[in-house]
Amino acid sequence: MTAEYELFALRYAGRPAMRHEHFIGGDPHDGPMPMDYFVWVAKNADRAVVIDIGFTAESGGKRGRVLDRDPIDSLSLLGVDPADVKDVVLTHMHYDHVGNFHKFPLARFHLQEPEMHYAVGRHMKHKQLAKSFEPDDVCGMVRLNFDGRVVYHNGPADILPGISIVPTGGHSVGLQFVKVNTKRGVVVLASDVTHFYENFETYRPFTTAFHVGDMLDAFDTLRAHASDPSLIVPGHDPLVMQRYPAPLPELQGIVVRLDVPPKG
């Protein structure tokens, strides 16, 4: 019998934005479309696994992003101590997904190997691609690799019982999504495979892309790995906070449970 997890999305930041910023080719009905930033936690009696680790105040500040709360300090709201976390899954190495690696003193970091090649390779000479990466984060992950703390994957893999990864590329060369077994079924944490529900529902790719064709194909891959579309959770959509319940009243607007069906 495979392991089952409670699964949470913790919102640590947001920013105002417009619709044209989220779709290649813009949007004919432009208007406000804010973006949320999340880290995710899968936990049971045996372990807590953190999926993506957010940006720092410094790296976010360079880009006009402001923390509402420190994403790693806020893990305590879920009873998780980063000093005890043994496994962190990084869906990719953009600044808002890898910025707090230094706060996990014991963890192994699971990453698709092509993502590291991309982050240190020739494409970083292009500002349009490099702007999504923070050099200090990339160098930090290189150092962790020298310490034997980066677990490289080349393709789909089972990370732990009940948790697996599937690479897609598109938004970033080594982008991957995460599948987590929960009491409501296998939840597909899309991360930036689809930033918003609307990206994959309408097959309109997000504006930050390494390979648009791979990004479009990835929408199909998400669907193929979800027994129902309601099990797909996008990476930056404020609707996540509206569709899912908070685990406790005092965490309303901060944390929601993804291991239960959407409200309504």
C-alpha positions in Angstrom: 0.0 0.0 0.0 1.5 3.3 -1.1 2.0 6.2 1.4 -0.6 8.9 1.7 0.0 12.5 2.6 -1.7 15.6 3.8 -1.0 18.3 1.3 -0.9 22.1 1.8 -0.3 25.2 -0.2 1.3 28.0 1.8 0.9 31.5 0.2 3.9 33.7 1.1 3.6 36.6 -1.4 1.5 38.1 -4.2 1.8 40.9 -6.7 -0.6 42.9 -8.8 -0.5 42.1 -12.5 -2.5 42.5 -15.7 -3.9 39.7 -17.9 -1.6 40.6 -20.8 1.4 39.7 -18.6 0.4 36.0 -18.3 -0.4 35.0 -21.9 1.9 35.0 -24.9 0.3 37.4 -27.4 -1.4 39.4 -24.7 -5.1 39.4 -24.0 -7.9 41.1 -25.9 -9.8 41.8 -22.7 -7.0 43.1 -20.5 -7.6 43.7 -16.9 -6.2 42.9 -13.4 -5.0 39.4 -12.9 -2.9 39.2 -9.7 -0.4 36.4 -9.0 0.2 34.5 -5.9 3.5 32.7 -4.8 3.4 29.4 -2.9 5.4 26.7 -1.3 3.9 23.3 -0.9 4.2 20.7 1.9 3.3 17.0 1.8 3.4 15.4 5.3 2.4 12.3 7.1 3.5 10.5 10.3 6.8 9.5 8.7 8.1 12.6 7.0 7.5 16.2 5.7 8.5 16.9 2.2 8.7 20.6 1.0 8.1 21.3 -2.6 9.7 24.5 -3.8 11.1 27.0 -1.3 10.2 30.5 -2.5 12.2 33.7 -2.9 14.2 35.7 -0.4 13.4 39.3 0.5 16.5 40.3 -1.3 16.0 38.5 -4.6 12.3 39.4 -4.6 13.1 43.0 -3.9 15.3 43.3 -7.0 12.2 42.4 -9.0 9.6 44.5 -7.1 8.3 41.5 -5.2 7.5 41.8 -1.5 7.2 39.0 1.0 3.9 38.8 3.0 5.7 36.3 5.2 8.9 34.4 5.2 8.0 31.1 3.4 10.4 28.9 5.4 9.7 30.5 8.8 6.0 30.0 8.0 6.4 26.2 7.8 6.0 26.3 11.5 2.3 27.0 10.9 2.1 23.4 9.6 4.2 22.0 12.4 7.3 21.6 10.1 10.8 22.5 11.2 13.1 23.0 8.2 16.0 21.7 10.3 14.2 18.3 10.3 13.3 18.2 6.6 15.2 15.5 4.7 13.8 16.0 1.2 13.1 19.1 -0.8 11.8 18.9 -4.4 12.7 21.8 -6.7 10.4 22.0 -9.7 13.0 24.3 -11.3 15.6 26.9 -10.4 13.9 30.2 -11.1 14.4 32.6 -8.2 11.0 32.2 -6.7 11.3 28.5 -6.3 14.8 27.9 -5.0 15.8 31.0 -3.0 15.9 29.6 0.6 18.0 26.5 0.2 20.3 27.7 2.9 17.5 27.3 5.5 17.4 23.5 5.2 20.6 22.3 6.8 20.0 18.5 6.3 17.8 18.2 3.2 18.6 16.6 -0.1 17.4 18.7 -3.1 15.7 16.8 -5.9 16.2 18.4 -9.3 16.1 17.5 -13.0 19.8 17.4 -14.2 19.0 19.3 -17.4 17.8 22.2 -15.3 21.2 22.6 -13.7 22.9 22.4 -17.2 20.5 25.2 -18.3 21.2 27.4 -15.3 25.0 27.3 -15.8 25.0 27.0 -19.6 25.3 29.2 -22.6 21.6 30.4 -22.6 22.3 32.5 -19.5 24.0 35.1 -21.7 20.5 36.0 -22.8 19.0 38.5 -20.4 15.4 37.5 -21.3 16.1 34.0 -20.0 18.6 34.8 -17.3 16.3 37.3 -15.5 14.3 34.4 -14.0 17.4 33.1 -12.2 19.4 34.4 -9.3 23.2 33.8 -9.7 23.6 33.3 -6.0 20.9 30.6 -5.9 22.5 28.8 -8.8 26.0 29.0 -7.2 24.4 27.8 -3.9 23.0 24.7 -5.6 26.4 24.0 -7.2 28.0 24.1 -3.8 25.4 21.8 -2.4 26.1 19.4 -5.2 29.7 19.4 -4.2 28.5 18.5 -0.7 26.5 15.5 -2.1 23.1 17.1 -1.3 21.6 17.4 -4.8 19.9 14.4 -6.2 19.8 14.6 -9.9 17.0 13.0 -12.0 16.8 12.5 -15.7 13.2 11.8 -16.4 10.2 10.6 -14.3 11.1 9.2 -10.9 9.6 8.1 -7.6 11.1 10.4 -5.0 9.6 8.7 -2.0 6.7 6.3 -1.5 3.6 8.2 -2.7 5.6 11.2 -4.2 6.9 11.2 -7.8 8.1 13.7 -10.4 7.5 14.2 -14.1 9.6 16.5 -16.3 8.0 18.6 -19.0 10.3 21.5 -19.9 8.7 24.5 -21.6 8.8 27.3 -19.0 12.3 26.2 -18.1 14.5 23.4 -19.6 14.3 21.1 -16.5 10.9 22.0 -15.2 9.0 19.2 -13.5 5.7 18.7 -11.8 5.0 16.7 -8.6 2.4 14.0 -8.0 1.4 13.4 -4.4 -0.8 10.6 -3.2 -3.6 11.9 -0.9 -6.9 10.7 0.5 -8.7 12.3 -2.4 -6.4 10.7 -5.0 -3.1 11.7 -6.7 -2.9 15.5 -6.7 -0.8 16.9 -9.5 1.2 20.0 -8.3 1.8 21.7 -11.6 4.1 24.4 -10.3 5.0 26.5 -13.4 3.9 23.9 -15.9 0.7 26.1 -15.7 0.9 29.3 -13.7 -2.9 29.7 -13.8 -5.8 27.4 -14.3 -6.6 29.5 -17.4 -3.2 28.7 -19.1 -3.8 25.0 -19.4 -7.6 25.2 -19.7 -7.4 27.5 -22.7 -4.0 26.3 -24.1 -2.6 29.8 -23.9 1.1 29.6 -22.8 2.6 31.8 -20.1 4.9 34.6 -21.2 8.1 33.3 -19.7 9.1 30.4 -21.9 12.2 28.5 -23.1 10.2 26.4 -25.5 6.6 27.2 -26.4 5.9 23.9 -28.0 7.1 22.0 -24.9 4.9 24.3 -22.8 1.8 23.4 -24.8 2.6 19.7 -24.8 3.1 19.9 -21.1 -0.6 20.9 -20.7 -1.4 17.5 -22.2 1.0 15.8 -19.9 -0.6 17.3 -16.9 -4.0 16.0 -18.0 -2.6 12.6 -18.7 -1.3 12.3 -15.2 -4.5 13.5 -13.5 -7.5 11.2 -13.2 -9.6 14.3 -13.1 -8.7 17.9 -14.0 -9.8 19.1 -10.6 -6.7 17.3 -9.2 -4.4 19.7 -11.1 -3.2 22.6 -8.9 -1.5 25.5 -10.8 1.6 27.2 -9.5 0.6 30.9 -9.1 -3.2 31.2 -9.3 -5.0 33.1 -6.5 -8.0 30.9 -7.2 -6.2 28.1 -5.3 -6.8 30.1 -2.1 -10.5 30.5 -3.0 -11.2 27.0 -4.1 -9.6 25.1 -1.2 -10.3 25.3 2.6 -7.9 26.5 5.2 -6.8 23.8 7.7 -7.7 26.1 10.6 -9.7 29.4 10.8 -6.6 31.3 11.8 -4.8 30.2 8.7 -7.4 31.6 6.3 -5.7 33.4 3.5 -2.4 31.9 4.3 -2.6 28.1 4.0 -5.1 25.8 2.2 -5.5 22.0 2.1 -5.1 20.3 -1.2 -5.7 16.8 0.0 -9.5 17.5 0.2 -11.8 18.3 -2.8 -12.3 21.9 -3.9 -15.1 23.8 -2.2 -18.4 23.8 -3.9 
